[in-house]
Amino acid sequence: MAQKLLTGTVKTIIEVDYHDVDKAVNEFFKLKGIEGKCECVPDNEWSNDSSHSFNIAPELPSKDDEERIRSCHLSWRIGAILDWMCAEGHIDAGEYIIDICW
């Protein structure tokens, strides 16, 4: 048997499509009374054939982030939104990879 030269940690990763993220976030917005619409690709300036990783934990957004989210200034806030959803039990904590492909 060969000697292991590199070891690491085995992790569970939750891989999701950006359409599913948009759908879940927009449903969350309805529950919170937020009238805007999330489209994670343009909101975060993501390009086609890319993946984006987020370590999601149950955490409420800062007052500034919540105010920006509620007023639909969503640029670069997807992590804070997913943390908020996790804090309220709508998604599981863990590492998420959002796949972009159209």
N, C-alpha and C positions, 0 to 999 in steps of 0.2 A: 504494500500500500504506500502511495506517495505521501511525503510529508506536506502538510498544509502550510503554504507560505503566506496566505492572507485569509483572515477570517473576518466576519462581520456579524451583524444582527439580522435575523430574518424578521421581516415586517409584513403586516397585512396592509395592502393599499387598496383604496376604493377608487376605481376608475370609472369616470362618468363622461358622457357626451355633453357638450356645451348646450345643446337644445334642452336636455333634461335639467341642467342647472338653471337655465332661464325659466323653465316651467315651474320648478320648485320655488325659486326666489320670488317669482311673480305671485304665486299662491300665498307665500309668506307675506308679501306686501299687502295682499287683500286682507289677510287676517289682522295686520297691523294698521289698516286704514291708510296705507300709502298708495296714492293714486298713480304714481309713475310706473314705468315699465323697465325692467332690467333686460338688457341684451349684453351679456358678458363680453362678447367679442369686440364690438365697437366701444363699449364702456371702458375696456382695458387696452384697446388698441392692439389686440392679438391678431396674428396673421394665420393664414391657412396652414394646415399640416404642422401644427405645433401642439405642445402639451404644457400645462402649467400646474405646478404642484403647490398644495396648501396643507399645512399641518393644522387641522381644525380642532379647537378646544372649546369647551363651554365658557364663553366669555362675552359679556355684554359690550356693546360698542361704547367708546368714549362719548361724552356729550357732543363734542364737535363732529365725530363720525356719524352719530345718530341724527344730528341736525342736517348734515349733508345728505345722508341717505333719505331722510324724510322729505327733503326738498329736491330729491332726484338728481343730485350731483354725485353720480355713482363712479366716476373715474377712479380706478385703482382701489375700490372699496369691497370687492367681492369677498376677500378674506374676512373682513369685519362682518359682512352680512352672513356668511356661512358660520362664523363663530357665534353670532347672535342666534341663528337658527338652532345651532347645537345647544346653546345655553337654555333654550326654551323647549328642547327635546324633539325638535322636528327632524334633525339628522344626527347620526352617530358621530362621535369624536373620532379622529384618526387622520391619516394622510390621504388626501384626495388628489387625484390627477384628473384634470379636466382636459379632454381631448378635443382639438379643433380640427375639423375636416369638412369641407363643403365641396 
